[in-house]
Amino acid sequence: PIEYGKIITSIYLKVSLSDFLTLFSARTQGEFFWSVLPSPILLTAAGISLVISTILACVWPVGMLDRLPVMGLALGEYKLLPHPSY
C-alpha cells in the first residue's frame, strides 16, 4: 500500500501541474491547443515551474506540513510486480 504522505504529495503535484496546463488550454479561446503558440517567456516560466514542482514532489523529505504528513514520491521501497505466492 502507498503511504499517506505520498498521497498528499501526489495531490500537490496534480494540482501544480494541472493549473499550468489549464493556462495553456484556456489561452487559445476554443481553438486547437497549439494553433496559437505561447510566447517564449510563458513557455520558459511553465517549463521551469513544472520541472521544479516535479523534482520537489519526488525528493521532498518525510515530515509534516500544516499538520499533514508529506513524503517524496521517490522515497521508500518499490516493487514493480507483486511477489507471486505459490
C-alpha positions in Angstrom: 0.0 0.0 0.0 1.1 3.6 -0.6 1.9 5.8 2.3 -0.5 8.6 3.2 2.3 11.2 2.9 2.8 10.1 -0.8 -0.9 10.5 -1.5 -0.7 14.1 -0.1 2.4 14.8 -2.3 0.7 13.3 -5.3 -2.3 15.6 -4.9 0.1 18.6 -4.6 1.8 17.5 -7.9 -1.5 17.0 -9.7 -2.8 20.5 -8.7 0.6 22.1 -9.5 0.8 20.6 -13.0 -2.8 20.8 -14.0 -3.1 24.5 -13.2 -0.3 25.4 -15.6 -1.6 23.0 -18.3 -5.1 24.6 -17.8 -3.5 28.0 -18.5 -2.2 26.7 -21.9 -5.6 25.3 -22.8 -7.6 28.4 -21.7 -5.4 30.9 -23.6 -6.4 29.6 -27.0 -10.1 30.5 -26.6 -11.6 27.3 -28.0 -9.1 26.8 -30.8 -6.7 23.8 -31.0 -4.1 23.7 -28.3 -1.1 24.7 -30.5 -2.9 26.8 -33.0 -1.7 30.0 -31.2 1.8 29.4 -30.0 2.6 30.6 -26.5 5.2 33.3 -26.0 8.8 32.2 -25.2 8.6 33.7 -21.8 5.4 31.7 -20.9 7.0 28.5 -22.2 10.1 29.2 -20.2 8.2 30.0 -17.0 6.0 27.0 -17.4 8.9 24.7 -18.1 10.9 25.9 -15.1 7.8 25.7 -12.8 6.8 22.2 -13.9 10.3 20.8 -13.6 10.8 22.4 -10.1 7.4 21.1 -8.9 8.1 17.6 -10.1 11.6 17.5 -8.6 10.3 18.8 -5.2 7.5 16.2 -5.2 9.9 13.4 -5.9 12.6 14.3 -3.3 10.7 16.0 -0.5 11.8 14.7 2.9 9.5 12.8 5.2 7.8 15.2 7.6 4.7 17.2 8.5 3.4 20.3 6.6 0.4 22.1 8.0 -0.2 19.0 10.3 -0.4 16.7 7.2 2.2 14.0 6.6 4.3 14.5 3.4 6.8 12.3 1.8 8.7 12.5 -1.5 7.4 10.2 -4.2 10.8 8.7 -4.9 11.4 7.7 -1.3 10.8 4.3 0.1 10.8 0.8 -1.3 9.1 0.0 -4.6 8.2 -3.3 -6.1 7.4 -3.3 -9.8 5.4 -6.5 -9.6 3.8 -8.2 -6.7 5.6 -11.3 -5.5 3.8 -14.4 -6.7 2.7 -16.7 -3.9 2.9 -20.3 -5.0 
